[in-house]
Amino acid sequence: MDTRTQSQQWTIRPYRAGDECALTALFGRVFGRAISEEHYRWNLKQPPTTVENVWLAVDGDAPIFHYAGIPTRFHLPGGEVLAMVSVDTMTAPEYQRRGLLSAVGRQVYDAWRTAGIAFVIGLPNERWGSRAAALGWEPLFDIQWLARPLRPEAIIARRLRMPALARLAPVGAAWNVLWGLRLRHDPTVRVRPVERAGPEFDQLWRRCAVDAAASVVRDSAWVNWRYLESPAINYRVLLAERDGQPAGYAAYRVEAHTAGTAGFVAELFVAQADAPARRTLIAATLAALRTAGADNAVTLAVPGSPLERDLRGAGFLYSRGAFGVQIVPLDPELPLDVLRDPRSWNMAGGDFDVI
């Protein structure tokens, strides 16, 4: 359905096949970096849904505003629901401050509410200003950036502009050994890379779903789509097993840039009570990142969670700020008192489009 506003010349309409070319061009203008049409389709049009999840404002045929949600299955106390993870809100620079976010956002939320979407969740940034609250966004809690040096000698050499220090690899090795001793590995846990998530991931999810009142459904479909099928980012997945049974998994990636090579841990999922498996998986992921050449490891964790405590015990001592997780309740029966409590959640940085 196309809708023309009373006071503006632009039109609000849902996505149409073929919009990718103009939308990826708009993405480059707004965010200053390029994405491919294949990446766009994977991120927003591959997750299965009968609800239109991408909406545009167009001036003539040209998209000038983009609002989208990734349709995502969530486990809640009352059962499984479909929600939208808000991503890639874009306004063409020459159309900013014309009320596009408010006008399109209200219409999209009405459409999603009617279609049975339970809520919208995301990380609205400061550019939204007061419009976030006006659209019904409510704060939940923070998810915090944490960083851990893997090659401290390389980091110090770069910051002091003394390349010779980077040759002090034994110093970095000793650093990692000392932190590794603190993790108290479980010798019965074996960790191996996987190229495709199979039934063992579904088994792990069924066993761990009861750990938290709220979580993305972390089954094989999630792991395959979110990480292993990404056309633009080379995520790698590690599976931890104990006595032949799945105990947890981690997803990570490595990114080279002008200031060095960074390792990102997008997700680390283990039963909350299984601290030995979690620590062993953390150690294996850090070792994999270091082998891949990463100078540091960066991740997101909910403060006070079992994962955050074990990450700090593994040397993730440096905070790089936080995102404020917010929600737009669409279902009037949503248990907001539960969702506002960070202890109710199993949440990872990979739940959002930021890591």
C-alpha positions in Angstrom: 0.0 0.0 0.0 1.4 3.4 -1.0 0.6 6.3 1.2 1.2 10.0 0.3 1.3 12.4 3.2 -0.8 15.5 3.4 2.2 17.9 3.9 5.0 16.2 2.0 5.5 15.1 -1.6 7.1 11.8 -0.7 5.3 8.5 -0.6 5.6 5.6 2.0 5.6 2.1 0.5 6.9 -1.4 1.2 10.0 -2.9 -0.4 9.8 -4.1 -3.9 12.2 -6.6 -5.6 14.8 -4.6 -7.4 15.1 -1.8 -4.8 18.5 -3.1 -3.7 20.5 -1.1 -6.2 19.1 2.3 -5.0 19.1 1.2 -1.3 22.8 0.1 -1.3 23.7 3.4 -2.9 21.7 5.2 -0.1 23.5 3.1 2.5 26.9 4.3 1.1 25.8 7.9 1.2 24.5 7.7 4.8 27.0 5.4 6.4 30.1 6.2 4.3 30.8 2.5 3.5 29.6 0.2 0.8 27.6 -3.0 1.0 26.7 -5.3 -1.8 23.2 -6.1 -3.0 23.9 -9.7 -2.0 24.7 -8.6 1.5 21.5 -6.5 1.6 19.3 -9.4 0.5 21.0 -11.8 3.0 20.5 -9.5 5.9 17.0 -8.3 5.3 15.2 -10.5 2.7 16.6 -14.0 3.5 15.1 -14.6 7.0 11.7 -16.2 6.3 8.6 -14.1 7.1 5.2 -13.4 5.8 5.3 -9.9 7.2 6.9 -7.1 5.1 9.9 -6.0 7.0 11.4 -3.2 4.8 9.7 0.1 4.2 10.7 3.1 2.2 9.8 6.7 1.7 10.3 7.7 -2.0 10.3 10.9 -3.9 9.1 9.9 -7.3 11.0 6.7 -7.8 14.0 7.6 -5.6 14.3 6.1 -2.1 15.0 8.9 0.4 14.3 7.0 3.6 14.7 3.4 4.6 13.3 1.6 7.7 13.8 -2.1 8.3 13.7 -4.9 10.8 15.2 -8.3 10.7 12.4 -10.8 11.4 13.8 -12.8 14.4 12.3 -15.6 16.5 12.5 -15.0 20.2 11.8 -17.3 23.1 9.7 -15.6 25.8 7.9 -17.0 28.9 4.7 -17.5 27.0 6.4 -19.3 24.1 8.0 -18.4 20.8 7.2 -15.0 19.1 8.3 -13.2 16.0 9.9 -9.8 16.6 11.8 -7.3 14.5 15.4 -6.3 15.2 15.6 -2.7 14.0 18.6 -2.0 11.6 19.8 0.4 8.9 17.5 3.4 9.4 18.6 5.7 6.7 17.7 9.2 5.5 19.1 10.9 2.4 21.1 13.9 3.7 19.0 16.4 1.8 15.8 15.1 3.3 16.9 15.2 7.0 14.8 17.0 9.6 11.6 16.6 7.6 9.8 14.2 9.9 10.5 11.1 7.9 11.4 8.9 10.9 8.3 9.8 12.8 5.9 9.4 9.8 7.3 6.2 8.5 8.0 4.7 11.9 4.4 5.1 13.1 3.0 3.5 9.9 5.5 0.6 10.0 4.8 -0.1 13.7 1.0 -0.1 13.0 1.5 -2.5 10.2 3.7 -4.8 12.3 1.3 -4.7 15.2 -1.5 -5.7 13.0 0.5 -8.5 11.5 1.2 -10.0 15.0 4.8 -8.8 15.6 5.4 -8.9 19.3 8.0 -6.1 19.6 10.7 -4.2 17.9 14.2 -4.3 19.6 17.3 -2.4 18.7 20.0 0.0 19.7 18.7 3.5 18.7 21.6 6.0 18.6 21.8 9.6 19.7 20.7 10.8 16.2 17.2 9.7 17.0 16.9 12.2 19.8 13.5 12.6 21.3 11.9 10.9 18.3 12.7 7.5 19.8 10.5 8.1 22.8 7.8 9.6 20.7 7.7 6.4 18.6 7.3 4.3 21.7 10.9 3.2 22.3 11.5 2.2 26.0 14.9 1.6 27.5 15.7 -1.9 28.8 19.4 -2.1 29.9 22.9 -1.7 28.5 25.0 -4.1 26.6 28.7 -3.3 27.1 31.8 -3.4 24.9 34.7 -5.3 26.4 38.2 -5.7 25.0 41.1 -8.0 25.7 44.6 -7.6 24.3 45.9 -10.7 22.5 49.2 -9.3 21.3 50.0 -6.6 23.8 53.5 -6.1 22.3 52.0 -5.3 18.9 49.5 -2.8 20.4 52.1 -1.0 22.5 54.5 -0.9 19.5 51.9 0.8 17.4 50.8 3.3 20.0 54.4 4.3 20.9 55.4 4.2 17.2 58.3 1.9 18.1 57.9 -1.1 15.6 60.8 -3.0 17.3 58.6 -3.6 20.3 56.4 -5.8 18.2 59.2 -8.4 18.1 58.7 -9.1 21.8 56.4 -12.0 21.1 57.5 -13.9 24.2 56.0 -11.1 26.3 52.6 -11.5 24.6 52.8 -15.3 24.9 53.5 -15.0 28.7 50.5 -12.6 29.0 48.2 -15.1 27.3 49.5 -18.0 29.4 48.9 -16.2 32.7 45.3 -15.3 31.8 44.8 -18.8 30.4 45.7 -20.3 33.8 42.9 -18.3 35.4 40.3 -19.8 33.3 40.4 -23.3 34.7 39.7 -25.3 31.6 37.5 -28.4 31.6 39.7 -31.2 30.1 36.5 -33.2 29.2 35.4 -30.4 26.8 36.6 -30.6 23.2 36.3 -27.6 20.8 36.2 -28.0 17.0 35.4 -25.7 14.1 32.2 -26.3 12.1 31.3 -25.2 8.6 27.6 -26.0 8.9 25.3 -26.1 12.0 23.5 -29.4 12.2 21.1 -31.1 14.7 23.6 -30.8 17.5 22.9 -27.0 17.6 19.1 -27.7 17.8 19.8 -30.1 20.7 21.9 -27.5 22.5 19.2 -24.9 22.1 16.5 -27.2 23.4 18.6 -27.9 26.5 19.6 -24.3 27.2 16.4 -22.5 26.3 15.2 -22.8 29.8 18.2 -20.9 31.1 16.7 -17.5 30.4 13.2 -16.0 30.1 14.1 -14.1 26.9 16.5 -15.0 24.1 16.9 -15.2 20.4 16.1 -18.8 19.3 19.7 -20.0 18.9 19.1 -23.1 16.9 20.9 -24.4 13.7 18.8 -22.1 11.5 20.0 -19.1 13.5 23.7 -20.1 13.4 23.6 -20.9 9.8 21.9 -17.7 8.7 23.5 -15.3 11.1 27.1 -16.5 10.8 27.9 -19.3 8.3 25.9 -18.0 5.4 27.0 -14.4 5.6 28.1 -13.4 2.1 30.2 -10.4 3.3 31.7 -11.3 6.7 33.8 -14.4 7.2 32.4 -15.6 10.6 33.8 -18.8 12.0 32.0 -21.0 14.4 33.4 -23.3 17.1 31.4 -26.1 18.7 32.2 -27.3 22.2 31.4 -30.9 23.1 31.6 -32.9 26.3 31.3 -36.7 26.0 30.1 -36.4 22.4 27.2 -34.0 23.4 27.1 -30.3 22.5 28.0 -28.0 25.3 28.2 -24.6 23.6 29.3 -22.6 20.6 31.1 -19.4 19.7 31.0 -17.2 16.6 33.9 -14.9 15.8 35.6 -13.0 13.0 38.8 -11.2 12.2 39.0 -7.7 10.6 42.2 -6.1 9.4 42.4 -2.3 9.4 45.0 0.5 9.2 45.5 0.4 13.0 46.0 -3.4 13.2 43.9 -6.5 13.2 40.9 -6.8 15.5 39.1 -10.0 16.5 35.4 -9.8 17.3 33.5 -12.4 19.3 29.9 -12.0 18.1 28.4 -14.7 20.3 29.3 -17.3 22.9 26.5 -19.5 24.0 26.8 -22.1 26.8 24.4 -23.3 29.5 24.5 -20.6 32.2 25.4 -23.1 34.9 28.1 -24.7 32.9 31.0 -22.3 33.8 33.7 -24.9 33.0 32.5 -25.3 29.4 32.1 -21.5 29.0 35.6 -20.9 30.2 37.0 -23.6 28.0 35.2 -22.1 25.0 36.4 -18.6 25.8 40.0 -19.9 25.9 39.6 -21.8 22.6 38.1 -18.7 20.9 40.9 -16.4 22.1 43.4 -19.0 20.9 41.7 -19.1 17.5 41.7 -15.3 17.2 45.4 -15.1 18.1 46.2 -17.8 15.5 44.3 -15.8 12.9 46.5 -12.8 13.7 44.2 -10.7 15.8 45.9 -8.1 18.1 42.9 -7.9 20.4 39.5 -9.5 21.1 36.4 -7.3 21.3 32.9 -8.4 22.3 29.6 -7.2 23.8 28.1 -8.6 27.1 25.3 -7.7 29.5 26.9 -6.4 32.7 26.5 -8.8 35.6 25.8 -11.8 33.4 27.7 -15.1 33.9 29.3 -14.5 30.5 30.5 -11.0 31.5 32.0 -12.3 34.7 33.9 -15.1 32.9 35.1 -12.7 30.2 36.5 -10.4 32.8 38.2 -13.4 34.4 39.8 -14.1 31.0 41.3 -10.6 30.7 38.5 -8.6 29.1 39.2 -5.7 31.4 38.8 -2.8 29.1 35.4 -1.2 28.5 34.7 0.6 25.3 31.4 2.1 26.2 28.0 0.6 25.8 24.8 0.4 23.7 21.5 1.1 25.3 19.1 -1.8 24.4 15.6 -0.5 23.8 12.2 -2.0 22.8 9.0 -0.9 21.2 6.2 -3.2 22.7 3.6 -4.0 20.1 1.8 -6.9 21.8 -0.1 -5.5 24.8 0.5 -8.8 26.7 4.3 -8.5 26.5 5.8 -9.2 29.9 7.7 -5.9 30.1 8.6 -6.4 33.8 10.6 -9.5 32.8 12.1 -7.9 29.7 13.4 -4.9 31.6 15.5 -7.2 33.9 18.9 -7.9 32.3 19.0 -11.2 34.3 16.1 -12.5 32.3 18.0 -12.4 29.1 20.4 -14.5 27.2 21.7 -11.7 24.9 24.8 -11.4 22.6 26.3 -8.8 20.4 25.4 -11.0 17.4 21.7 -10.5 18.1 22.2 -7.0 16.6 23.8 -5.8 13.4 26.9 -4.3 15.1 29.6 -6.9 15.5 
